[in-house]
Amino acid sequence: MLDSSIASELLHRPAIEPCACGSSLAFIHCCGLGGGEVRTELPEQDQALAGGLEDAKARRDREATREAALAILGISPGHKDALQALYDVLQHEQKWDAASAVIDRLARIHFNDAVSRMIAAQYFLARGDMLRAQFHARMLVRLAPEALISHLTMGRAFLAQHNGKAAEHHFRIGLALPAPRGPDVPRRDIEAHLAIALRDQGRFDEARALFEVLAEDTKEPTLLLAWAKLEESDRKVEVALQLLERAEALAPDHPQLPIARATLFRRTHEHDRALALLDASVGEDGASSGLLEKGQILDSMGRYDEAFATFTALKARLCETSGHSYQAERAASLVKDLREFFTEGRSRLLPRASLRSDHPQPIFIVGFPRSGTTLIEQTLSAHPDIAAGDELPIIGQLAERAQNLLGSLLTYPKALSEMWLGDRAGHVDSLRDLYLNEAVRFGAVDPAKRWFTDKMPLNETHLGLIHILFPQSPIVHLVRHPLDVVLSVFSNGLTHGFHCAYALESAARHYALIAELIAHYHTALPLNYRAVRYEELVADQEGEVRSLLDFLGVPFVPATLAFHENARYARTASYAQVTEPIYTRSVHRYRNYLKHLEPVIPILMPAIQRLGYAIETDRHSAPSDDRIKSKAKLIAPDCSGATK
């Protein structure tokens, strides 16, 4: 459906105006199509056009194919074969915006056509558009549950969103299908993806066993690269290097080889070797993974201006390949709705779920991406009473599904108002149980332990929902200097937060938006909350850890101070950093980039001041532990506004 402003604009556009997406179709036959019924078949008198299209395709004449497809779509904008033919031409020409618009339209008009869904899902997967890839992949599974390609595609979509558990589910279904239908998919392709899903869950022994079988006499360098990634994640650098040598023997010019080697050299602090590899293979138009690695190596070497230029090229590349940008209006609308719904008066009327004393309970570790949440989870999961749940998407999913789950006419968060009604007050316990059941399914819960962690980035957006489902669960909020956080978000390939990380300014805008929302939650809800300041944690690790464990009500154990010895694999961008003992080099890292950060300082200044931080300009002297402690004592108010 089109909103009123767009509809008004369409009325004033000539029907023959070319569409801005670049498809060469008239706007009214392309992105200007209304939401009503679209003609999908040619009239009898125009059937000869279909023959012309088939003839052009058979001759592999792309220009003739384009002209024939455009002629058909000018008459029947939903014609299946013409849409697919035009998509094929646009994709070959790398006209990504137009190809995206056409293939998405093909799948949505031909709603129940599994082949169109498959093509659309695979295209958006390749483009990194996970929202549309998942939408079409889910429809594909619904339409063709007995087709192996359906489960492979759905599993790949889950893998791309770092949901290895859900991906494993589909790969195992695919392997168990007695007589799969649809396109033929080699069994080893499913098994290779299953190995990656197991690897990404930290189940290294199971994944390694599969890789070993699949790699016998293999001719597939990508399989060896995936196995090498496992060994690098498991801190077995020499084994990983040997696997890369095998991959190089098969494909000396494989573009991922220098990037994989550079990653290993960065792990062993051989920065010159790593950079030399990338300089020889990665330009500004190179793969995003190569630009990311190069920027981080330059940062480690103290070449900050070059690093920032590389990160800027990385973001441009990601925007180009994905078509994403910050969804500012959606983010602002959600936050506005949350602030209006969770007022102090209204929140008192909402029922709270009761405590499930028979079940381990969640500890919510919240914070903006790159604020230190992984460090805290590795610390807590070294405690014998606490299991690591990792980044559980459950709270976000409950928010998305709240309208249907509660049978409401309203969207989230207004859908929660159903629980004001006497016959639906008990639904809060149902939502609580749904969360706990999903946590078990994700493998987050150890029945022998009292707690499990949930450290999904930006869960703090939903502190209201978290509070009514688990009013007694601890909320541990990681706080770090806003400039350090935004810089780190910009220098990593993250997708959280409405794609805010695709530009420095949008990362700052989203940080400021969520910071204001958190401050609002503190006025509206009696949260079981504790802020942990990253700078204080690295300055006085034992003191902060003891204080945090006391807040959680569990005894101190020395193992929590040796988080870097925790054998658990942290499945985040910080996985390599938390294998090192605690260090201070990331404190006030922003000073090295201050001139580049100047445009976002006004955006972040309210949050900087609210959190009690200052802006330091001396980039040449790293702060000592004593200096951090002293500064922290002077300017360390609680995030709720109360002084510690």
Buried (B, 14 or more C-beta within 10 A) or exposed (E): EEEEEEEEEBEEEEEEEEBEBBBBBBBBBBBBBEEEEBEBEBEEEBEEBBEBBBEBBEEEEBEBBBBBBBBBBBBBBBBBBBBBBBBBBBBEEEBBBBBBBBBBBBBBBBEEBBBBBBBBBBBBBEBBBBEBBBBBBBBBBEBBEEBBBBBBBBBBBBBBBBBBBBBBBBBBBBBEBEEBEBEEBEEBBBBBBBBBBBBBBBBBEBBBEBBEEBBEEBEBBBBBBBBBBBBBBBEBBEBBBBBBEBBBEBBEEBEBBBBBBBBBBBBEEBBEBBBBBBEEBBEEEBBBBBBBBBBBBBBBBEBBEBBBBBBBBBBBBBBEBBBBEBBBEEBBEBBEBBBEBBEEEBBEEBBBBEEEEEBBBBBBBBBBBBBBBBBBBBBBBBBEBBBBBBBBBBBBBBBEBBBEBBEBEBEBBBBBBBBEEEEBEEBBBEBBBBBBEBBBEBBBBBEEBBBBBBBBBBBBBBBBBBBBBBBEBBBBBBBBBBBBBBBBBBBBBBBBBBBBBBBBBBBBBBBBBBBBBBBBBBEBBEBBBBBBBBBBBBBBBEEBBBBBBEBBEBEBEEBBBEBBEBEBBBBBBBBBBBBEEBEBEBBBBBBBBBEBBEEBBEBBBBBBEBBBBEBBEEBEEEBEEEBBBEBBEEEBBBBBEEEE
